[in-house]
């Protein structure tokens, strides 16, 4: 088993609040928590936050300590890469790249120090790191996730398909998320507030601005009203080649949503069982 860190003794140590101290395992350092800033580019809305989950996480940290270290970079490296965020990090010395939910939980648990790995090289790939984290659990609101995807695509000049491979998502998932960036500000606000369902947001994001504005002005449930000249986007008719199974599979992935793919696999599996 790994070495257990006694956080109670760290909190009582007057040196702990001023300087980082190396600990085991190798590469992990104890940092004063009041000098570690949450990533200002990874901010969440109320929709993202779950206070009960945060409270449970804090309780676990009080009992067992913060067992998984944060990944941080120095403020100097962060500001060099994102100079417009200098005022947002204040007088902190490190910025969290991985562990932006664990950090507030550790604060709530009353820790004076947190275990962390300092890696300035990760500052440049921060958005990709955020997306990989989000592929394992619900961590970012859909619009924030879409913005992070756009940042990676612009920075690395890669295809949407390559981005999907890197972050462990499907190509249609990436396409659908990026569609959200076409929403006008009122509809973005509605999506963040939870009054605009993401399924409808994906449809509206591909509409012209004028049509979106009419729908936004009408308010919830954000549907096109009859007779106003606004039409909702027609659902694409699947066109699936029959001669090449690989090509057919690719076409299906591009046409159907993740939920539809799951249902399609279930139905096909049932048909195979019934024909045996």
C-alpha positions as CSV (number, residue, x, y, z in Angstrom):
1,X,0.0,0.0,0.0
2,X,1.1,3.6,-0.6
3,X,2.3,5.9,2.1
4,X,-0.5,7.5,4.0
5,X,-0.2,11.3,4.4
6,X,-1.1,12.6,7.8
7,X,-2.9,15.8,6.8
8,X,-3.7,16.7,10.4
9,X,0.0,17.0,11.3
10,X,0.5,19.0,8.1
11,X,-2.2,21.4,9.1
12,X,-0.5,21.9,12.5
13,X,3.0,22.4,11.0
14,X,3.8,26.2,10.7
15,X,6.2,25.5,7.8
16,X,3.4,23.8,5.8
17,X,1.6,27.0,4.9
18,X,4.6,28.7,3.3
19,X,6.8,26.3,1.3
20,X,6.1,23.1,-0.7
21,X,7.8,19.9,0.7
22,X,8.6,16.8,-1.3
23,X,6.7,13.6,-0.3
24,X,6.4,10.1,-1.6
25,X,5.5,8.8,-4.1
26,X,8.2,10.4,-6.3
27,X,7.1,13.5,-8.1
28,X,4.3,14.4,-5.7
29,X,4.8,17.6,-3.7
30,X,2.8,19.0,-0.8
31,X,1.6,22.5,-1.8
32,X,0.0,25.1,0.5
33,X,-3.6,25.1,-0.5
34,X,-4.0,28.8,-0.2
35,X,-1.4,29.3,-2.9
36,X,-3.2,26.9,-5.4
37,X,-5.7,28.6,-7.6
38,X,-8.6,26.8,-9.4
39,X,-8.2,27.0,-13.1
40,X,-10.1,30.2,-14.2
41,X,-10.5,28.7,-17.7
42,X,-12.3,25.7,-16.3
43,X,-15.1,27.5,-14.5
44,X,-18.4,25.8,-14.0
45,X,-21.9,27.1,-13.8
46,X,-24.4,26.0,-11.2
47,X,-25.6,23.3,-13.6
48,X,-22.2,21.7,-13.3
49,X,-21.9,21.8,-9.6
50,X,-23.4,19.2,-7.3
51,X,-23.2,20.4,-3.7
52,X,-24.1,17.0,-2.3
53,X,-21.3,15.4,-4.3
54,X,-18.8,18.1,-3.1
55,X,-19.9,17.5,0.5
56,X,-19.4,13.8,0.2
57,X,-16.0,14.3,-1.4
58,X,-15.0,16.6,1.5
59,X,-16.1,14.0,4.0
60,X,-14.0,11.4,2.3
61,X,-11.0,13.7,2.3
62,X,-11.4,14.4,6.0
63,X,-11.4,10.7,6.7
64,X,-8.8,9.4,4.3
65,X,-6.9,12.4,3.0
66,X,-6.6,13.5,-0.6
67,X,-5.4,10.2,-2.1
68,X,-5.1,11.3,-5.7
69,X,-2.8,14.2,-6.2
70,X,-3.7,17.3,-8.2
71,X,-1.8,18.1,-11.4
72,X,-0.8,21.8,-11.4
73,X,1.5,24.2,-13.2
74,X,3.2,27.3,-12.0
75,X,1.5,30.6,-12.3
76,X,4.4,31.8,-14.5
77,X,3.8,29.0,-17.0
78,X,0.1,29.5,-17.0
79,X,0.2,33.3,-17.5
80,X,2.8,32.9,-20.2
81,X,0.3,30.6,-22.1
82,X,-2.8,32.6,-21.1
83,X,-1.7,36.2,-20.4
84,X,-5.3,37.5,-20.2
85,X,-5.9,35.3,-17.1
86,X,-3.1,37.0,-15.0
87,X,-5.6,38.9,-12.8
88,X,-7.8,35.8,-12.3
89,X,-5.1,33.8,-10.6
90,X,-4.2,36.6,-8.2
91,X,-1.3,35.9,-5.8
92,X,-1.4,32.2,-6.3
93,X,1.8,30.3,-7.1
94,X,0.2,27.3,-8.8
95,X,-2.9,26.7,-11.0
96,X,-4.8,23.5,-11.0
97,X,-4.9,21.6,-14.4
98,X,-6.4,18.3,-13.2
99,X,-8.4,18.1,-10.0
100,X,-10.5,21.2,-10.1
101,X,-13.3,19.5,-8.2
102,X,-10.9,18.0,-5.7
103,X,-9.4,21.4,-4.8
104,X,-12.6,23.0,-3.4
105,X,-13.4,19.7,-1.6
106,X,-10.0,19.8,0.0
107,X,-10.6,23.4,1.1
108,X,-14.0,22.4,2.5
109,X,-12.3,19.6,4.4
110,X,-10.0,22.1,6.0
111,X,-6.7,20.9,4.5
112,X,-3.7,23.3,4.8
113,X,-1.7,21.4,2.1
114,X,-2.6,19.3,-0.9
115,X,-0.5,16.6,-2.8
116,X,0.2,17.7,-6.3
117,X,2.4,17.0,-9.3
118,X,3.8,20.2,-10.8
119,X,4.0,19.9,-14.6
120,X,4.4,23.2,-16.6
121,X,4.3,21.3,-19.9
122,X,0.7,20.4,-19.3
123,X,-0.3,24.1,-19.4
124,X,-0.2,24.1,-23.2
125,X,-2.5,21.0,-23.4
126,X,-4.9,22.1,-20.7
127,X,-8.1,22.0,-22.8
128,X,-7.3,18.5,-24.0
129,X,-6.6,17.4,-20.4
130,X,-10.0,18.8,-19.4
131,X,-11.8,16.9,-22.2
132,X,-10.1,13.6,-21.3
133,X,-11.2,14.1,-17.6
134,X,-14.7,14.9,-18.8
135,X,-14.8,11.7,-20.9
136,X,-14.6,9.7,-17.7
137,X,-17.2,11.6,-15.7
138,X,-19.6,14.5,-15.9
139,X,-17.3,17.4,-15.3
140,X,-18.1,20.2,-17.7
141,X,-21.4,21.8,-18.9
142,X,-22.0,20.9,-22.6
143,X,-21.2,24.4,-23.8
144,X,-17.9,24.6,-21.8
145,X,-17.0,21.2,-23.3
146,X,-17.7,22.5,-26.8
147,X,-15.5,25.6,-26.2
148,X,-12.7,23.4,-25.0
149,X,-13.0,21.2,-28.1
150,X,-12.8,24.3,-30.3
151,X,-9.7,25.4,-28.5
152,X,-7.9,22.1,-29.1
153,X,-8.9,22.0,-32.8
154,X,-7.6,25.6,-33.2
155,X,-4.4,25.0,-31.3
156,X,-3.4,21.7,-32.8
157,X,-5.0,22.1,-36.3
158,X,-6.4,18.6,-36.2
159,X,-9.6,17.1,-37.6
160,X,-12.7,16.5,-35.5
161,X,-12.2,12.8,-35.9
162,X,-8.7,13.0,-34.5
163,X,-9.9,15.0,-31.6
164,X,-12.6,12.4,-30.9
165,X,-9.9,9.7,-30.9
166,X,-7.6,11.6,-28.5
167,X,-10.3,12.3,-25.9
168,X,-12.1,8.9,-26.1
169,X,-15.3,10.1,-27.7
170,X,-17.1,9.3,-30.9
171,X,-16.9,11.5,-33.9
172,X,-20.6,12.2,-33.9
173,X,-20.3,13.2,-30.2
174,X,-17.7,15.9,-31.1
175,X,-19.8,17.1,-34.0
176,X,-22.9,17.5,-31.9
177,X,-21.0,19.3,-29.1
178,X,-19.4,21.8,-31.6
179,X,-22.9,22.6,-33.0
180,X,-23.7,24.2,-29.7
181,X,-21.2,27.0,-30.5
182,X,-23.6,28.2,-33.2
183,X,-26.2,29.2,-30.6
184,X,-26.9,32.9,-30.1
185,X,-26.2,34.3,-26.6
186,X,-29.8,34.0,-25.3
187,X,-30.0,30.4,-26.3
188,X,-26.6,29.7,-24.8
189,X,-27.8,31.2,-21.5
190,X,-30.9,29.0,-21.7
191,X,-28.7,26.0,-22.2
192,X,-26.5,26.9,-19.2
193,X,-29.6,27.5,-17.1
194,X,-31.1,24.1,-18.0
195,X,-34.2,25.5,-19.6
196,X,-33.1,24.6,-23.1
197,X,-32.6,20.8,-23.4
198,X,-29.3,19.8,-25.1
199,X,-31.1,17.7,-27.7
200,X,-33.0,20.8,-28.9
201,X,-29.9,23.0,-28.5
202,X,-28.0,20.8,-31.0
203,X,-30.9,21.4,-33.5
204,X,-31.1,25.1,-33.0
205,X,-27.4,25.6,-33.2
206,X,-27.4,24.9,-36.9
207,X,-30.2,27.4,-37.7
208,X,-29.6,30.9,-39.1
209,X,-29.2,33.6,-36.5
210,X,-32.5,35.3,-37.5
211,X,-34.5,32.0,-36.9
212,X,-32.7,31.4,-33.6
213,X,-33.6,34.9,-32.4
214,X,-37.3,34.4,-33.2
215,X,-37.3,31.1,-31.2
216,X,-35.3,32.8,-28.3
217,X,-37.8,35.7,-28.2
218,X,-40.7,33.2,-27.9
219,X,-39.1,31.6,-24.8
220,X,-39.4,28.1,-23.4
221,X,-39.9,25.4,-24.7
222,X,-37.9,27.1,-27.6
223,X,-39.8,25.6,-30.4
224,X,-40.7,27.1,-33.8
225,X,-44.2,28.5,-33.7
226,X,-46.5,27.7,-36.6
227,X,-47.0,30.4,-39.1
228,X,-44.0,32.5,-38.2
229,X,-41.9,31.4,-41.1
230,X,-39.5,29.5,-38.9
231,X,-38.8,25.8,-39.4
232,X,-36.9,23.4,-37.2
233,X,-34.1,21.5,-39.0
234,X,-35.3,18.4,-40.7
235,X,-33.9,15.1,-39.4
236,X,-31.4,13.6,-41.7
237,X,-32.5,10.5,-43.6
238,X,-29.9,7.8,-43.0
239,X,-28.1,6.8,-46.2
240,X,-26.3,3.6,-45.5
241,X,-24.2,1.8,-48.2
242,X,-25.0,-1.9,-48.4
243,X,-21.9,-3.3,-50.1
244,X,-19.2,-2.5,-47.5
245,X,-19.9,-3.3,-43.8
246,X,-17.1,-0.9,-42.6
247,X,-18.5,2.0,-44.7
248,X,-22.0,1.2,-43.5
249,X,-20.8,1.3,-39.9
250,X,-19.1,4.7,-40.5
251,X,-22.3,6.1,-42.1
252,X,-24.4,5.0,-39.1
253,X,-22.0,6.6,-36.6
254,X,-22.2,9.9,-38.5
255,X,-26.0,9.9,-38.7
256,X,-27.2,8.6,-35.4
257,X,-26.7,10.0,-31.9
258,X,-25.0,8.0,-29.2
259,X,-28.4,7.1,-27.7
260,X,-29.7,5.9,-31.1
261,X,-26.6,3.8,-31.6
262,X,-27.1,2.1,-28.3
263,X,-30.7,1.3,-29.2
264,X,-29.7,0.1,-32.7
265,X,-27.1,-2.3,-31.3
266,X,-29.7,-3.6,-28.8
267,X,-32.3,-4.2,-31.5
268,X,-29.8,-5.9,-33.9
269,X,-28.6,-8.1,-31.1
270,X,-32.1,-9.2,-30.3
271,X,-32.7,-10.0,-34.0
272,X,-29.6,-12.2,-34.1
273,X,-30.8,-14.1,-31.1
274,X,-34.3,-14.6,-32.5
275,X,-33.0,-15.9,-35.8
276,X,-30.8,-18.5,-34.3
